[in-house]
Amino acid sequence: MRVMVIVKASKESEAGQMPSEKLLTEMGKFNEELVKAGVMLAGEGLHPSVKGKRVHFSGSKRTVTDGPFTETKELIAGYWLWKVSSMQEAVDWVKRCPNPMEGDSDIEIRPVFEAEDFGAEFTPELREQEERIRAQAEKAARKS
């Protein structure tokens, strides 16, 4: 199963406070462990929400709001995409993770939908399209 592991933002990360060299070193070691174990598929840190935008959908109308966004507890400071055998394995890995913030922090783990989760509505044609798009995206990512 694939999971997205979400590092929740903090007041410090939203203020643009960069991690210390010590934390960057610890996180680098942790990421190496994940890669060696075949768990880590992707992962990145994110700039504070002041540099972001939100697009609200209401029918055919789109409204763009500039950051910063006020509810820090709802914001994301970074993420990983992992392939694990179970949610428990993901939890076990997160427990080994260095604290991603200088103070208290939270990491959320969410399962990623797989094709079989969508049932009969995900027709063979849609599955083929999904596989084609995924292959094209992976090819483009290798070029960059």
Protein Blocks (a to p, Z undefined) as FASTA:
>chain_A
ZZdddddddfklmnopacdfklmmmmmmmmmmmmmnomambdcddddfklpccdddehjb
ccddddddfblmlpcfbdcddddfbfklmmmmmmmpccfbfbdcdddddddddfklnomm
lgfklmmmmmmmmmmmmmmmmmZZ
